[in-house]
Amino acid sequence: MADSQRHPFLQGLSKHRGAPPTVVVIFGASGDLTARKLIPAVYNLSYDNLLPADFFIIGYGRKSIPDEEFRQHATDAIKEFSRRELKTDVWERIAANTRYLAGSYDDKSAFDRLATQIDEIERKVGREIQPLFYISTPPSVFGPILLNLGASGLARKHLGQPHEAKVIIEKPFGRDLATARELNGIIRSVFEERQVFRIDHYLGKETVQDLLVQRFANSIFEPLWNRNFIDSVQITVAEEVGVGSRGGYYEQSGGLRDMVQNHMMQLVALTAMEPPVSLDAEAIRDEKVKLLRAIQALAVGPDGDVVRAQYTAGMVAGKKVPGYLEETGVNPQSGTETYAALRLSINNWRWQGVPFYLRSGKRLARRVSEIAVTFKRPPGTLFAEGARFDLAPNTLSFQIQPDEGLSLIINTKIPGLETRTQPVKMNFRYSTTFGSNTPEAYERLVLDAMIGDGTLFIRGDETEASWRLCTPILEAWTAAGRKGMDAYPAGSWGPPGADALLSKNGHKWRQP
């Protein structure tokens, strides 16, 4: 038996060398995500010879755009946003097979025209082609697009074959548990779960993928990865920017929906889940769901597990910036949070009694995303006496952005004739070890969807498990209005209430 048949991980490696002939249909083709991420991702995959020889793009949108104009938009996007310079021969291979189709998202006849175009491509190449539908639109039209993919027969094209139709769905996946269940219901009426790839671009980042490698490929970590040795875990996703021109959108979203429910809950799941039985996508996602279901319901209130706040005017990067309530498109009486902090308790053997602290906010001191695992101090007092010993808890931190890598804080002796100690940091950075031109998250995710590997995508029951935790918080905040809303100056690390959330357990937020 070949190695790729014996081990799921080796199967995954072999898949990446053989993506089937594919036509990618981008709904929302004139949008910002297409220009900034999707077209550059496809170009870089072509640059690395990871696309099949028969590869096609169909842009779909409401606006009527000639094929040549759409190709020029794509060329401009590569020049501006790709991590690699534009090479004419690389791009021309894709551009020659790129076209655009104008149509409404609720017009079934337009989807019939799309089906005809895909059939024409198959006749042209003389073989069956895998359709990969990328829904990069406002969530209000997710439902109509999915239903019309079903009504037109596109959702079941080549069903049961290796090149069966697949669909990638962007976030946000619902606004609460009820809407997530409704959307999952629509999906299940049209597609099989194996055909569906709910995207969270954080899962495509190198350090997030490295979490599994660090935990399960290094014997020094996993034996300590439990309540006996770990004191607490902190996950931070901080942004320097405010809402800018997106105030109207953010009023409908807020920090909990925008970051915590999706990105941060995925980071919690990967950090805390049990070892999967294999690296098969379903085995990993099974463990993530179990972990999310083990998180206890969060208490909302003055002594609860959740803090929310809005930024006020302050200084960021030496410039004065307005507060959230002064931003364009924001209701001056808004109850929308720009900062959220949570204290999670996981009710299982591994993590009983270990708090997981989450914080995310806009207009914070700097842009950074990290997971910090703090280990318990040694029980002895050998180095605890006097002022000679500057000791810090051992902390393993995963830097997700902007400089991907990991670091470990250890205590060491200062050179000299007396015994004095000092914490030092051991650093690993992807950019210095492997070079700075690493693949973007969307490159990995688009390729994985093409080959049918769902490891880095979110399953339907995962979305519902996460919303089950967050929906009661959102409902309580809506009922309270502005009551209980904390504040923090732009350029700081957050509100006083977030510090109090940790001090109850004798902890402090670490400086990322």
Order of alpha helices (4+ residues) and beta strands (2+ residues): alpha-alpha-beta-alpha-beta-alpha-alpha-beta-alpha-beta-alpha-beta-alpha-beta-alpha-beta-alpha-alpha-alpha-beta-beta-beta-beta-beta-beta-beta-beta-beta-alpha-alpha-alpha-beta-alpha
